[in-house]
Amino acid sequence: MSNTSNFRQAIQQAKQSALVGPNVIQNALPFVGGGLVLTAVGAFGGLNVLRTNPGLFMPTFIVAFIAEIALFFIARGVAARGNNQVALPLLAAYSLLSGYTLAMLLNLALRTQGVGLAGLGIAALSCGVTFVVARSVGSNLSEQDGFALAKTIQLGVIALFVVLLAQLGLSFFNIYTPSWLEVSISGIGVLLFVGCAVVDFFVLPRTYKDDQYLPAALSMYLTYVNLFVFILRLLIALNRR
């Protein structure tokens, strides 16, 4: 959920400028795709560790999760300063670690009857469809509608982040979310990150210049990874009721 911080900063910057990077999304797309490929590689590695040496996975998961959070803030700061040569390998490492930490959810999805590989395919395809629709809608929003939607989505993502932190805290006391509530939270997460995808196409060209493609790529990457995660969570919750 590091997307929360990135999303808020992008909106703050966008409010202070008109369209400054009409081609920034086009320039960012190869790096978004590359990041997603590296995430898949990291996830494959994580799944392999889970299956061959499950006792090793949790310690490495904790290390990877902490390193992932640290790398996010470091890479975002370096990319925002325009130092692409340094930011690119940092973002590549971040993508690999992100995939590794996703392995636990992917493993659960693969083991859940009714989800499996088909569910992973549905989640990935849904992200692709969202991209196509969001590009059309977000690129044609008026200034008033675009900023109103961005503010609404921003507040929703912050609220979702708070709920997820509460879920995590309660799990330490063996208090787990009822299935109906998990379905609701996951469904809301899907809707919010579909909204984020639309907002990206409105906000990013107003936030970053054409040569600032790496921070724009990071924002889009986070949107689609989180969308994929919440679609999977929803499928798992629906099939475990």
C-alpha positions, -999 to 999 in steps of 0.1 A, spaced: 0 0 0 29 24 -5 7 36 -34 -10 59 -8 20 82 -3 28 83 -40 -8 90 -50 -12 119 -26 21 135 -37 11 133 -74 -23 150 -68 -6 178 -48 18 185 -76 -9 182 -103 -30 209 -87 -2 234 -91 2 230 -129 -15 226 -162 -6 198 -187 32 196 -185 39 162 -199 15 151 -227 38 122 -236 49 111 -201 26 81 -199 37 69 -233 73 72 -222 66 55 -190 47 24 -204 79 4 -213 91 8 -177 57 -2 -163 58 -33 -184 94 -41 -174 85 -37 -138 56 -61 -140 78 -87 -158 103 -84 -129 75 -87 -104 65 -119 -121 101 -132 -119 102 -123 -82 69 -140 -75 81 -172 -93 111 -172 -71 90 -167 -40 67 -196 -50 97 -218 -56 111 -211 -21 76 -217 -6 74 -251 -23 110 -263 -18 120 -248 15 89 -233 32 107 -228 65 130 -203 48 103 -183 32 90 -163 62 123 -150 73 132 -139 38 97 -125 33 102 -102 63 135 -90 51 122 -85 15 91 -66 28 113 -42 49 137 -37 20 108 -32 -4 94 -3 17 128 13 21 135 10 -17 102 25 -25 109 58 -8 146 58 -19 138 51 -55 109 75 -56 131 103 -43 159 96 -67 135 93 -97 118 126 -87 151 143 -88 156 131 -124 185 108 -117 173 80 -140 205 61 -141 204 55 -104 166 52 -101 162 25 -127 182 -3 -110 165 7 -77 131 4 -92 141 -29 -108 151 -42 -74 119 -29 -59 98 -47 -85 116 -80 -78 111 -77 -41 74 -67 -47 70 -100 -66 86 -120 -39 63 -106 -12 33 -113 -34 42 -150 -35 23 -158 -3 -10 -144 -18 -3 -161 -51 3 -194 -33 -30 -190 -14 -48 -183 -47 -33 -213 -64 -44 -235 -35 -79 -221 -33 -105 -242 -51 -122 -222 -77 -93 -197 -81 -61 -214 -92 -43 -205 -124 -76 -194 -140 -80 -169 -112 -46 -154 -118 -54 -152 -155 -87 -134 -147 -69 -109 -124 -42 -102 -150 -68 -98 -178 -89 -76 -157 -59 -53 -151 -54 -51 -189 -90 -43 -196 -89 -16 -168 -59 0 -185 -77 3 -219 -109 17 -204 -90 40 -179 -69 55 -207 -100 65 -226 -119 79 -196 -90 95 -177 -76 113 -208 -109 129 -215 -119 142 -180 -125 179 -176 -103 197 -150 -132 200 -126 -143 163 -129 -107 151 -129 -97 168 -97 -130 159 -80 -125 122 -88 -88 124 -78 -97 138 -44 -125 112 -38 -102 83 -48 -74 98 -26 -96 98 5 -109 63 -3 -74 49 -6 -63 65 27 -94 49 44 -86 16 28 -51 18 41 -63 24 76 -87 -6 74 -58 -28 62 -36 -17 90 -64 -25 115 -68 -60 98 -31 -66 102 -31 -55 139 -61 -77 148 -45 -107 131 -17 -106 157 -44 -113 183 -59 -141 162 -89 -120 153 -96 -124 116 -120 -107 92 -153 -125 86 -157 -137 51 -185 -112 42 -164 -83 54 -133 -95 35 -155 -97 4 -166 -61 10 -131 -48 17 -116 -65 -14 -145 -53 -36 -140 -17 -24 -103 -21 -30 -109 -32 -66 -132 -2 -72 -107 22 -57 -78 10 -77 -99 10 -109 -105 47 -100 -67 52 -94 -61 38 -129 -85 65 -144 -70 92 -122 -34 83 -134 -43 92 -169 -56 126 -157 -31 134 -130 3 122 -144 5 144 -175 -2 173 -152 24 162 -126 55 151 -146 73 164 -176 79 140 -205 114 132 -193 101 123 -158 88 90 -169 102 69 -141 81 85 -112 51 83 -136 59 46 -143 62 39 -105 27 54 -99 11 33 -127 30 2 -116 17 6 -80 -19 11 -93 -19 -21 -113 -1 -43 -88 -26 -32 -61 -55 -37 -85 -42 -72 -92 -39 -79 -55 -74 -68 -46 -89 -88 -75 -72 -119 -62 -83 -112 -27 -118 -108 -39 -117 -141 -58 -102 -159 -28 -128 -145 -4 -157 -154 -28 -145 -190 -31 -138 -195 6 -172 -185 19 
